[in-house]
Amino acid sequence: MEAEADVMIVGAGISGLATSLGLHRLGIGSFVLESSDSLRTTGFAFARWINAWKALNALGLANSLRQHHVTLDGNVTSSRITGLQTFEMSFKAKGKHINIQACSND
């Protein structure tokens, strides 16, 4: 298979696909390489600082992501041995903007 593109992008993760989309909207062709032979649909946490959300807004993707995911307010870590809480962290830290979103496999 031969493909012609102005830019070659290695990795079809969020950064690679966002880059490809942005280039496409500018009229620049790209070819995305990915080593995985299939899509992975497992859940994950999606943590991005405010500048990343600005980039997702510019790509027109942020609202869709926010509608399909749940914003997390914080994290509590517990010991697997005792079951007691060992750490707690709020994602609403003073002076910092963190948007943590959990994805569902539904």
C-alpha positions as CSV (number, residue, x, y, z in Angstrom):
1,M,0.0,0.0,0.0
2,E,1.4,3.4,-1.0
3,A,0.3,6.6,0.8
4,E,1.3,10.1,0.1
5,A,1.2,12.7,2.8
6,D,2.9,16.0,3.8
7,V,3.5,14.9,7.4
8,M,4.0,11.5,9.0
9,I,2.8,11.1,12.6
10,V,4.0,8.2,14.7
11,G,1.4,7.1,17.3
12,A,-2.4,7.2,17.1
13,G,-2.9,8.2,20.7
14,I,-4.7,11.4,21.5
15,S,-1.8,13.6,20.6
16,G,-1.2,12.0,17.2
17,L,-4.8,12.0,16.2
18,A,-5.3,15.6,17.4
19,T,-2.3,16.6,15.4
20,S,-3.6,14.8,12.3
21,L,-7.0,16.5,12.7
22,G,-5.5,19.9,13.1
23,L,-3.3,19.5,10.0
24,H,-6.3,18.2,8.0
25,R,-8.3,21.3,8.9
26,L,-5.4,23.4,7.6
27,G,-5.4,21.4,4.3
28,I,-2.2,19.5,5.2
29,G,-2.2,15.8,4.6
30,S,-0.9,13.5,7.2
31,F,-0.3,9.7,7.6
32,V,-0.6,8.3,11.1
33,L,1.4,5.2,12.0
34,E,0.3,3.0,14.9
35,S,1.9,-0.2,16.2
36,S,-1.3,-1.7,17.7
37,D,-3.3,-3.9,15.3
38,S,-6.6,-3.1,16.9
39,L,-8.5,-0.4,18.8
40,R,-8.4,-0.6,22.6
41,T,-11.6,0.3,24.4
42,T,-10.6,0.1,28.0
43,G,-11.4,2.8,30.6
44,F,-8.9,5.4,31.6
45,A,-8.6,8.6,33.5
46,F,-8.1,11.7,31.2
47,A,-6.3,14.4,33.1
48,R,-5.4,17.6,31.2
49,W,-4.4,21.1,32.4
50,I,-6.3,24.1,31.2
51,N,-4.0,24.7,28.1
52,A,-4.8,21.1,26.8
53,W,-8.5,21.9,27.2
54,K,-8.0,25.1,25.2
55,A,-6.4,23.0,22.4
56,L,-9.3,20.5,22.6
57,N,-11.7,23.4,22.4
58,A,-9.9,24.7,19.3
59,L,-10.3,21.3,17.7
60,G,-14.0,21.2,18.5
61,L,-13.6,18.1,20.7
62,A,-13.8,19.4,24.3
63,N,-17.6,19.7,24.6
64,S,-18.1,16.1,23.3
65,L,-15.5,14.8,25.8
66,R,-17.1,16.7,28.7
67,Q,-20.6,15.4,27.8
68,H,-19.6,11.7,27.7
69,H,-17.4,11.6,30.8
70,V,-17.7,12.3,34.5
71,T,-15.6,15.0,36.2
72,L,-13.8,13.7,39.2
73,D,-13.5,15.9,42.3
74,G,-10.5,14.1,43.9
75,N,-8.7,10.9,44.7
76,V,-8.6,8.7,47.8
77,T,-5.9,6.1,48.1
78,S,-6.3,3.1,50.5
79,S,-3.9,0.4,51.6
80,R,-4.6,-3.0,50.0
81,I,-3.5,-4.7,53.2
82,T,-5.3,-2.7,55.9
83,G,-8.0,-1.1,53.9
84,L,-7.2,2.2,55.7
85,Q,-7.0,5.5,53.8
86,T,-3.4,6.5,53.2
87,F,-3.8,9.6,51.0
88,E,-6.4,12.0,49.8
89,M,-6.1,14.7,47.1
90,S,-8.6,17.2,45.8
91,F,-8.5,18.1,42.1
92,K,-9.8,21.6,43.1
93,A,-6.5,22.9,44.3
94,K,-6.2,26.6,45.0
95,G,-4.7,28.5,42.1
96,K,-4.6,25.5,39.8
97,H,-7.1,24.3,37.3
98,I,-7.2,20.6,36.8
99,N,-10.0,18.8,34.8
100,I,-9.9,15.1,35.5
101,Q,-12.5,13.0,33.6
102,A,-13.1,9.3,33.9
103,C,-14.2,7.4,30.8
104,S,-16.8,4.6,30.8
105,N,-16.9,1.5,28.6
106,D,-20.7,1.7,28.4
